[in-house]
């Protein structure tokens, strides 16, 4: 069965945070499992009369919610100069503009 969640905004916020739960409960195994379906994420999300440019992405690499590694991509939220950066533990490095979206779409173990 598929589930959907809907929310209505009384007024558009300055920053919109969208969190996707990418784990599901497997009743037969009595554990949570990672959902591996592809997620398409637009660079600009339009909600009613507001537009939100993507400026941060958190990625989980690992086969289950019980182990794995989190890292993040980020860029200036004000749209200033500078591109995307990868934040991975103690390492921060510049990456190409396509890196965050391609990583989110294909995140897997």
N, C-alpha and C positions, 0 to 999 in steps of 0.2 A: 504493500500500500504506500501511496505517496502522501506526503503531508505538505501543506503550504502554510506560510505565516504572512499575515498582512498587517501593516501598521499605517496609520494616517498621521501626517504631520500637521499640527495646527499652524505652524509657521516654519519656513525653511531655516534650518540651523546654519551657522557659519561654516561648520565642518560636519560632514555626515560620516559616521562610522558604521560600517556594515561588517558583521561577523557571521561567517558561515560555519555551522557545525558540520564538520566533515567526518563525523564518527556516528555509527549507529549501533544499537544494542542487538546482539545476536542471542535470542532466547534459548536456542538449542545448545549453544556453547556457553551460555551464561557469561558473556563478556562483550566488551565493545569492540567493534571492528572499524577500520578506516574505510571511508567511502572513496573509491578511486575514479569516479566519473569526472570527465573533463569539465572545467569551469571556464566559461568565457567571460572576461572582465573588460568592459570598455574603458578606454583612457579617460573619457568624459561621460559621466552619468547625468542624464537629465531627469529630474523629478519635478513634475508640474512645471512651474515657472523658474525653477532653480537649476543651475548646472554645477556639478562638482567634478573637479579634475583630480584624478588619482595621484596621490603623492606619497603613499606608504602601503606596503604589502608585507604581511608576515606569512612565512612558508614553513610547513612542517614536513620534514623528510623522515620517513620511517614507515614500517609496515603496520604499526599498531599505535593506539594512543598511549600505550604503556612504555614505549621506548621510541627514540627517534631524536631528531635535532631540529630546533627552531632557528631561523635566521630571518633577517628583514631587509627589504629594499626601502629606500627613502630618498626624497628630494625636497627642495624648498617648497613649502606649502603656499607661499605667496607667488610662486611662478617666476622667481628671480633667475638669474644666470646660474648655470650649473646643471648637470644632469643627474641621473640616478646613481646612487651609491649602494653597495652591498655591505651590510653590517652582519658579520659572522664571527661571534665571540670577540676576540681581540683584534680582528682584522676588519678594516674598512677600506674599500677600494671602489674606484669609479667603474661603472659598467655601461654598456650600450643602452639606448632608449628602449629596445625591445626586450631586454632581459627580464624585467619584472613580470610583464604580461605573459611571456612564453613560459616562464617558470611556474607561474600560478596555474596556467592551463594544463601543464603537463606534470605537475608535482606528483611524485610517486616515490616508492622506496628506493 
